[in-house]
């Protein structure tokens, strides 16, 4: 019954072509439209709010929500953390999923990025080089590189999905294989990806992306860390052991 009411409210939003931020019918109006009780309407709206489909503004009404991927990010992150603590390879699974998405898309960008995007990517790799030489973190430049790279596809859903992968992966604090990691390697890999895309060589671009993710894969440790010593939060700035994408 509760699920049915949620589906009917979602259908109402679709049928009326309501955009994010649009006002929804009041509770009494929904009760009449759906033929259900006030409690049933409220429970359905609360569930839809948790999904980002509606937004309840107490004292003002109910609106179509942002329909962002935040709930998915939270669920994906929690699933990854919980699985990691159970000794599962959930981090590797998440990495494989993201790698598959990026590997499948990179060939579409080869030789097609506008000059402005290429210049922005060049600047980001230069910034990574400077940060690596100074011993600073690369995370923000790394994140911006991948966002800028796929922005050229003009797919907003893809952009949000890649951000979801990034957030989920980087909010998990985990052990790394006890091997020294040279940040210059990360810089070189990003430069190779960029050069391959610029040259229009799709095969080389795919190989560069695969090498990049393969390097991250080797730094994921198999044993799960003790929960008491780990944190389900973002790593602090300058943290010495973040996993770079």
DAWO-V27914 format. One record per run of one state. SS is the DSSP state (H for helix, E for strand, L for the rest). FROM is the first residue (numbers start at 1). TO is the last residue. If there is no record, write none. Layout:
SS&FROM&TO / SS&FROM&TO
//
This chain:
L&1&1 / H&2&15 / L&16&22 / E&23&23 / L&24&26 / H&27&34 / L&35&37 / H&38&50 / L&51&53 / E&54&57 / L&58&60 / E&61&64 / L&65&69 / H&70&85 / L&86&89 / H&90&109 / L&110&114 / H&115&134 / L&135&138 / H&139&151 / L&152&155 / H&156&170 / L&171&175 / E&176&176 / L&177&182 / H&183&199 / L&200&201 / H&202&218 / L&219&219 / E&220&220 / L&221&226 / H&227&229 / L&230&245
//
